[in-house]
Amino acid sequence: MLNITAYHCPTTISEAVALLAEEGCAVIAGGTDLLVNPRYMVGVREVVDIRKLGLDYIRHEENWLCIGAGATMRTVARHPEAQGLAHGVLAQGAALCASPNIRNTATLAGNVASALPSADTPPALLVLDAQVVLTGIQGERIVPLEQFFTGPGKSAREHELIRELRIPLDTTRKMGGGFYKIYRTAEDISIVNAAASLLVREGIITMAHLVLGAVAPIPLRARKAEEALLGQSPTEENLRQAAEIARDETRPISDQRASADYRRRTSAVAALRALRQAAGLAKIEEVWQHG
């Protein structure tokens, strides 16, 4: 049961982080999780709206693509820079998140901050080696996204603001990538999702990232599957074997959307289709268009 007693709309980051230092304060940007995920808002008495902080940007800073905390899913899905990274894996994840109305309001940083195991964009960000820039009253720190999630609805963020997300550009522009989502309806959250990125040189996979969502307490890095791909050619057989290895790494639960067994079996399907996209082997029906 929500019991919001105060609403704040700061105009400076320092003002925002001072508010967030108090117990019971939570950040909102799009605010789309506020009512639909009340169990993750337990103890929240005050909300801090960050829409006036000027964080709705996507820009280059040296060799990084920086996505501010106010950038919406729609903005990310349609941005040329996001579409150009690893076959647009992040743009695909953002384009398939919920409904068009939600994507117009919900932010990429908010999808990360919620730390939901079924969130669509964290797997895509993880295969791009993204980092989280956190700002608090003690200053700023950078956390690799792989170290950010600690459990369902839990993260390394401590009374801090996600100021931006950063993606390295040196390798991501050269990688192939793919995202695939299995769901009940287009507006529903994932039953299973998967993101992949591959770097292929002279016909050999030299780098492989594969992350599955909604099959473990946090987005699952399928490390055994990644290791199996290294040094191999990106053939259908090798990709299929890796997807089956990834399936065996999952730790799904049963809930109102699907059984653990169904999630485990379909995780191999999602992983294979994401890998096919990353390798450039996907059929047209396996590649999602941006919304």
C-alpha positions as a printed Julia matrix, in Angstrom:
291×3 Matrix{Float64}:
  0.0     0.0     0.0
  1.51    3.31   -1.06
  1.55    6.13    1.45
  3.11    9.07   -0.39
  3.07   12.19    1.77
  5.32   14.58   -0.21
  6.32   15.34   -3.78
  9.57   17.15   -4.64
 10.7    18.54   -7.99
 14.3    19.77   -7.58
 16.03   21.84  -10.23
 19.63   20.91   -9.38
 21.36   17.57   -8.91
 22.74   18.65   -5.53
 19.23   19.41   -4.32
 18.01   16.04   -5.6
 20.74   14.0    -3.91
 20.22   15.88   -0.64
 16.57   14.82   -0.71
 17.45   11.24   -1.6
 19.79   11.0     1.38
 16.72   10.94    3.6
 15.05    7.64    4.43
 11.8     6.98    2.63
 12.58    9.03   -0.51
 12.45    7.51   -3.99
 13.32    8.81   -7.45
 10.73    9.1   -10.2
 11.28   10.25  -13.77
  8.54    8.62  -15.82
  6.94    7.27  -12.66
  5.58    4.23  -14.5
  6.65    1.79  -11.75
  5.12    3.76   -8.92
  1.69    2.11   -9.0
  2.27   -1.12  -10.92
  5.11   -2.35   -8.68
  4.06   -1.22   -5.19
  5.91   -4.08   -3.49
  9.17   -2.42   -4.57
  8.01    0.88   -3.09
  7.51   -0.35    0.48
  8.59    2.3     2.95
  8.53    5.12    0.38
  6.91    8.25    1.82
  8.27   10.95   -0.49
  9.06   11.03   -4.22
 11.74   13.08   -5.95
 10.87   13.98   -9.54
 14.06   14.48  -11.58
 12.51   15.71  -14.82
 13.82   19.28  -14.34
 17.46   18.26  -13.91
 18.33   18.33  -17.62
 19.2    14.63  -17.73
 17.2    13.73  -20.84
 20.27   13.52  -23.09
 22.13   11.0   -25.23
 25.6    12.25  -26.12
 29.24   11.36  -26.77
 31.89   11.95  -24.15
 35.27   10.78  -25.42
 34.84    7.05  -26.16
 31.55    6.66  -24.3
 27.9     6.94  -25.23
 26.27    8.6   -22.24
 22.52    8.22  -21.67
 21.09   10.53  -19.04
 18.65    9.41  -16.39
 15.82   11.34  -18.06
 16.13    9.72  -21.52
 12.94    7.83  -22.33
 12.64    4.4   -23.88
 11.24    5.95  -27.05
 14.22    8.29  -27.3
 16.67    5.41  -26.88
 14.8     3.17  -29.34
 14.89    5.84  -32.05
 18.29    7.37  -31.45
 20.76    6.77  -34.32
 23.66    6.16  -31.95
 21.75    3.53  -29.98
 20.59    1.88  -33.19
 24.18    1.74  -34.39
 25.58   -0.16  -31.41
 25.88   -3.93  -31.94
 23.07   -4.17  -34.5
 20.9    -1.95  -32.28
 20.59   -4.47  -29.43
 19.76   -1.75  -26.89
 17.37    0.03  -29.25
 15.56   -3.28  -29.75
 15.22   -3.86  -26.02
 13.88   -0.34  -25.5
 11.49   -0.63  -28.46
  9.95   -3.8   -27.04
  9.47   -2.48  -23.52
  5.74   -2.26  -22.71
  3.36   -0.11  -24.78
  4.06    3.02  -26.87
  2.47    5.18  -24.17
  4.75    3.7   -21.52
  7.83    4.07  -23.75
  7.03    7.76  -24.18
  7.31    8.22  -20.41
  9.42    5.44  -18.89
 13.18    5.98  -18.79
 16.06    3.65  -19.5
 17.64    4.49  -16.14
 14.36    3.77  -14.39
 14.21    0.32  -15.99
 17.68   -0.33  -14.58
 16.92    1.21  -11.17
 13.86   -1.0   -10.65
 16.17   -4.06  -10.8
 13.32   -6.32  -11.9
 14.58   -9.72  -13.15
 12.21   -9.46  -16.14
 13.22   -5.95  -17.23
 13.94   -5.73  -20.96
 16.87   -3.34  -21.22
 19.36   -4.59  -18.57
 20.34   -7.68  -20.63
 21.01   -5.46  -23.64
 23.03   -3.03  -21.54
 25.0    -5.87  -19.97
 26.11   -7.31  -23.32
 27.36   -3.8   -24.16
 29.46   -3.65  -20.95
 27.5    -0.65  -19.66
 28.34    1.25  -16.49
 26.13    3.1   -14.01
 27.12    6.58  -12.84
 25.75    7.11   -9.32
 25.65   10.49   -7.59
 25.09   10.95   -3.86
 25.94   13.37   -1.09
 29.4    11.75   -0.81
 30.11   12.4    -4.47
 30.04   10.31   -7.62
 30.99    6.7    -8.28
 30.9     4.42  -11.3
 29.65    0.86  -10.98
 29.87   -1.72  -13.79
 26.3    -2.78  -14.51
 27.3    -6.4   -13.94
 27.93   -5.5   -10.28
 24.84   -3.31   -9.91
 22.07   -5.89   -9.47
 22.02   -7.75   -6.15
 18.57   -9.37   -6.12
 14.95   -8.92   -7.26
 14.23   -5.21   -6.8
 17.63   -4.71   -5.15
 20.81   -3.03   -6.34
 24.09   -1.47   -5.27
 22.47    1.99   -5.27
 22.48    3.54   -1.79
 20.32    6.7    -1.48
 21.89    7.77   -4.77
 20.72    9.07   -8.11
 21.54    7.25  -11.33
 22.83   10.29  -13.19
 23.57    8.42  -16.41
 24.4     5.11  -18.04
 27.63    4.81  -20.04
 28.44    2.43  -22.89
 31.99    2.05  -24.24
 32.22    2.71  -27.96
 35.59    1.16  -28.83
 34.28   -2.39  -29.32
 30.49   -2.04  -29.36
 30.5    -0.42  -32.8
 32.29   -3.47  -34.18
 30.15   -6.12  -32.49
 27.06   -7.82  -33.77
 24.15   -7.94  -31.36
 20.66   -9.27  -30.93
 17.67   -9.17  -28.59
 14.71  -11.5   -28.35
 11.72  -11.43  -26.03
  9.09  -14.07  -25.3
  5.89  -12.68  -23.79
  2.14  -13.2   -23.51
  1.1    -9.88  -25.07
  3.13   -7.07  -26.61
  2.46   -4.83  -23.6
  3.33   -7.44  -20.97
  6.68   -7.92  -19.28
  8.94  -10.7   -20.45
  8.4   -14.36  -19.71
 11.99  -14.76  -20.93
 14.29  -12.4   -22.78
 17.81  -12.66  -24.11
 20.49  -10.33  -25.41
 23.71  -11.29  -27.15
 26.76   -9.62  -28.62
 29.51  -11.23  -30.68
 32.8    -9.98  -32.03
 33.88  -12.06  -35.02
 37.32  -11.72  -36.6
 38.31  -13.72  -39.68
 35.39  -16.04  -39.15
 36.17  -16.8   -35.49
 34.29  -15.56  -32.4
 36.79  -13.63  -30.27
 34.31  -12.14  -27.8
 30.85  -13.34  -26.74
 28.32  -11.95  -24.28
 24.98  -13.65  -23.6
 22.54  -12.45  -20.93
 19.1   -13.86  -20.11
 16.31  -12.09  -18.23
 13.46  -13.47  -16.09
 15.26  -16.78  -15.48
 17.2   -15.93  -12.3
 17.02  -13.42   -9.41
 19.1   -10.97  -11.47
 19.9   -10.81  -15.21
 21.87  -13.97  -15.88
 25.26  -13.81  -17.59
 25.53  -17.22  -19.31
 29.27  -17.58  -18.84
 29.55  -21.26  -19.74
 27.75  -20.58  -23.0
 30.04  -17.63  -23.71
 33.12  -19.76  -23.09
 31.79  -22.44  -25.44
 31.52  -19.88  -28.25
 35.04  -18.44  -27.97
 37.35  -19.63  -30.72
 34.46  -21.14  -32.67
 32.95  -20.12  -35.98
 29.46  -18.55  -35.74
 27.63  -21.48  -37.31
 24.07  -22.55  -36.61
 25.3   -25.68  -34.86
 27.7   -23.82  -32.56
 25.11  -21.2   -31.7
 22.52  -23.89  -30.94
 24.93  -25.73  -28.65
 25.67  -22.5   -26.78
 21.95  -21.79  -26.37
 21.45  -25.24  -24.86
 24.32  -24.63  -22.44
 22.73  -21.31  -21.47
 19.44  -23.1   -20.81
 21.17  -25.31  -18.27
 22.58  -22.24  -16.49
 19.15  -20.75  -15.78
 17.45  -20.75  -12.36
 13.84  -19.78  -13.16
 10.8   -19.7   -10.9
  7.13  -20.39  -11.54
  4.69  -17.5   -11.33
  1.41  -16.32  -12.87
  3.04  -15.86  -16.29
  4.84  -19.17  -16.76
  6.17  -22.25  -15.02
  9.85  -22.68  -14.25
  9.98  -25.56  -16.73
  8.51  -23.44  -19.53
 10.97  -20.64  -18.82
 13.87  -23.04  -18.81
 12.9   -24.6   -22.15
 12.14  -21.29  -23.88
 15.33  -19.69  -22.59
 17.2   -21.78  -25.17
 14.88  -20.45  -27.89
 15.41  -16.82  -26.86
 19.17  -17.3   -26.52
 19.49  -18.93  -29.95
 17.49  -16.23  -31.7
 19.49  -13.46  -30.03
 22.72  -15.22  -31.02
 21.52  -15.64  -34.6
 20.9   -11.91  -34.82
 24.34  -11.18  -33.37
 25.96  -13.52  -35.91
 23.97  -12.13  -38.83
 22.16  -15.45  -39.36
 18.68  -14.43  -38.23
 15.65  -14.92  -40.38
 13.49  -11.84  -40.99
 10.82  -12.97  -38.53
 13.45  -13.26  -35.79
 14.6    -9.64  -36.03
 12.37   -7.13  -34.26
 11.74   -3.76  -35.82
 12.01   -0.64  -33.69
  8.7     0.78  -32.43
